Amino acid sequence: MATAASPAPVLSTKRGKQILALVCAVAFLDFADASIVNVALPSIREDLHFSVQNLQWVLSGYLLTYGGFMLLGGRAGDLLGRRRLLVAGTAVFGLASLAAGVSSSDGVLVAARLVQGMGAAMMIPAALSTLTTTFTQASDRHTALGAWGAMAGGASAAGVFLGGVLSESLGWRWVFFVNLPVCLVVLRATFRLMPADDRRPERKNYDALGALLVTAGMLLLVYTIVRAPQVGWDASRTVLGLAGAGAILALFAANELRHESPLFPFSIFRIRGLAAADATQMIAMAGFYAMFFFITLYMQNVLRFSQLGAGAAYLPTTFAVAISAAVCSQLFVRTGTRPLIVGGALLGAGGVFWLSRIPVHGSYLGNLLAPLVIMAIGLGAVFVGVTTAAQAGVPADKAGLAASLINTSTWLGSALGVAIFSALATSRTRDLLAAGAPRPEAFTSGFQRALAACALFLVAAAVIALRSTNTRGEPAAIPVLEPVPAPETS
């Protein structure tokens, strides 16, 4: 029986279940949209007459603004209110999805994807920080973080599947139109379930310069990384871009250290293990996300899968991530998060290394299914473990910032992985084509080299994870105020 000292778990109530469903829907929507266009790219290119060079921006444009605005979006949720940011982000995301679906030129579509990423950058930290501040009891927190991990981890694979089904049955425009009813449901549920924000921040204390610097620095950093495979990592544009991003972010850090009310309080890194968890996520996602990119290309360009076939191939992966996340959300209560992250990264590395042995004349059952499932089990464990570790000990007023950090790590790692490993694959493929090798052999060899590098990154993530906190999902301790002694009376 619940008492005043031991309230009933929020998740045992109907409203608690609905809030969890709401934040998981946001996670699925935002993560899936990073991959849902993958298998639709050939149709988009043909219909809107994209050049090969510009086609990458249908994917990269979303990652650019998603990663570039994430830190600003997360901290804005703490300062301005999470419901406001979730509503604004969902509205922007939905309108951009509509614009993408009706676009009649390549420029309009890329612009819509850029705006879509901005909306997602507001939505995802607001949703995750709502989860961690709503479900504070241990049992609630474990279940909620497991559900979040399952949604976030499986969304990339599910996005590829949905993209294949929608683009082949209804046309590529429906990979964007499908977002509209989900956005409407999210908006209605947000107004109904989340209390109104009562924060009225003082304008004089708002760190406008910090907001400008961090956004400009992150946008330049992600843009440079995304462009590097095309212009070359040693090109002056890449070197100057990275140097410029570093200089802007250094100015941002100097501004934050002097500002009385900083946008980004660096004191958050005093929370034990948080920096290691974020670094682990960045390196791990470089390997995991790039793996999906190359395997999709392998299925379509070498094995000649249809859009629907390439999408359906990820169904077992989606289920494996969900099952792994559900099991791990209960397991870390006993083991802590560190063994799950390390073990998951190593398991994922094994699956991806197996995938790096793909042959030219391969098959789904013989060469892809088993290693994809093994990889997915590792991905589910890493997502649940890292998300939990990155939120451990974070006070409520910094929850949005912590959420934006882990999500920035996710998408910065994804962009970095695709950029680095694409350069490896392209270099290998180009050399073999120049030597007269058939295209399937050249493509496959390039994919093999890139996937082997992905596996190495996952091993590196396991090593970094040894420095993360071994939390069992404990919420941040609430400071205990010392009682004020009564004044003495004569």
Buried (B, 14 or more C-beta within 10 A) or exposed (E): EEEEEEEEBBBEEEEBEEBBEBBBBBBBBBBBBBBBBBBBBBBBBEBBEBEEEBBBBBBBBBBBBBBBBBBBBBBBBBBBBBBBBBBBBBBBBBBBBBBBBEBEEBEBBBBBBBBBBBBBBBBBBBBBBBBBBBBBBBBBBBBBBBBBBBBBBBBBBBBBBBBBBBBBEEBBBBBBBBBBEBBEBBBEBBEEBBEEBEEEEEEEEBBEBBBBBBBBBBBBBBBBBBBBBBEEBEEEEBBEBBEBBEEBBEBBBEBBEEBEEBBBBEEBEEBBBBBBBBBBBBBBBBBBBBBBBBBBBBBBBBBEBBBBBBBBBBEBBBBBBBBBBBBBBEBBEEBBBBBBBBBBBBBBBBBBBBBBEBEBEBEBEEBBBBBBBBBBBBBBBBBBBBBBBBBBBBBBEBBBBBBBBBBBBBBBBBBBBBBBBBBBBBBBBEEBBEEEBEEBBBBBBBBBBBBBBBBBBBBBBBEBBEBBBBBBBEBBEEEEEEEEEEEEEE
